[in-house]
Amino acid sequence: MSNPYKESKMYETSDFITRLISMDDTESLLNCCSDVNSRPHFNSDMCAGNFNFNAIEEIKNSIIGWFGCDKTYI
């Protein structure tokens, strides 16, 4: 079985797409995670900050943390 943090299949339906996250997703994630009306609905899974992000750098650091790696990997 492959490591899902390094390799993940993309699944697509008419309603959504699931795929491995990337640094290209930072702006979209910031738009979502900085929305004060959306924040109460996030499942932070005990992450620090409870997805209360206000800057691109905060999102980038979280993606790096989710992968458990440094910036050269992503």
Secondary structure, 3 states (H helix, E strand, C coil): CCCCCCCCCCEECCCCEECCCCHHHHHHHHHHHCCCCCHHHCCCCCCCCCCCCCCHHHHHHHHHHHHCCCCCCC
